[in-house]
Amino acid sequence: MATPSVSLCTTVYNTEETIAPFLEPLLPTPYEIVVVDGGSTDRTPERLRAYAPRVRLVLSVERLSRGKGRDLAVSTSTGDVVVQLDGDVVYRNLPKYVDLYLRRYRGRLVDFGSAGRSLRIPHLLLGDRALFGRVGGYRDAFAYEDIGLTRRARAAGLLTMLPIDAEDATKLSLRGFTRDGHDAREYERTLARQAGREIRNLLAKIPLVGPREAVVRPWTRSLLGAVRARAAESADPAAAPSETSR
């Protein structure tokens, strides 16, 4: 019996700082890679073109929501199995999760990362191609676009939620970007724009999941912690109170 073909799919928007660290661990895998750019206005399309033809690109001339971008990535891909990734995460050991899915969970949607973590850890969603259409695809939304899809899959008895090893997925906040061994200087220069986008995303999520769940996110705290650390490093040491004067 032939081994099922696998497509790695994602959609991105104005993520020029994270395209390289996202794609580099995926390039050696035997899987098709499909990336939909949802109308970026920065250098994301230019950087994506450097990976063609290994990466199959769809460059939209109009602004696409994440939901529309994900559906377009699925429809563009050719694999029997679809793996939905987030474009600002470094995924390591991806074949481990694909192999587990192929051995034990064919015919179901499997969300690696959600079990026991609420919405706080990067995740990946795997499923046979037909299942994504069977549960109605993604919401036309810019944030938490997968909530409706996973709820419908759960209601139909088609969803399995499993943990993901923390070392196998790193969210590329400033801290994650540095920890992953990449030069963070360019990322630091775009910190204000990155923070603005995160704030807009948080505001969009509040009606869906509530203010506490939307705001209390480890990667958001990491971003704020990096800003505070940066400010502390640039401060005049003589102006800081000593341990004995506190």
TATAUR-V481714 format. One record per run of one state. SS is the DSSP state (hx for helix, st for strand, lp for the rest). FROM is the first residue (numbers start at 1). TO is the last residue. If there is no record, write none. Layout:
[[SS,FROM,TO] [SS,FROM,TO]]
This chain:
[[lp,1,5] [st,6,12] [lp,13,18] [hx,19,27] [lp,28,31] [st,32,37] [lp,38,43] [hx,44,49] [lp,50,54] [st,55,59] [lp,60,65] [hx,66,76] [lp,77,80] [st,81,84] [lp,85,88] [st,89,91] [lp,92,93] [hx,94,104] [lp,105,108] [st,109,112] [lp,113,123] [st,124,128] [hx,129,134] [lp,135,146] [hx,147,155] [lp,156,158] [st,159,162] [lp,163,165] [hx,166,168] [st,169,171] [lp,172,173] [hx,174,179] [lp,180,184] [hx,185,189] [lp,190,190] [hx,191,209] [lp,210,210] [hx,211,215] [lp,216,217] [hx,218,234] [lp,235,236] [hx,237,239] [lp,240,246]]
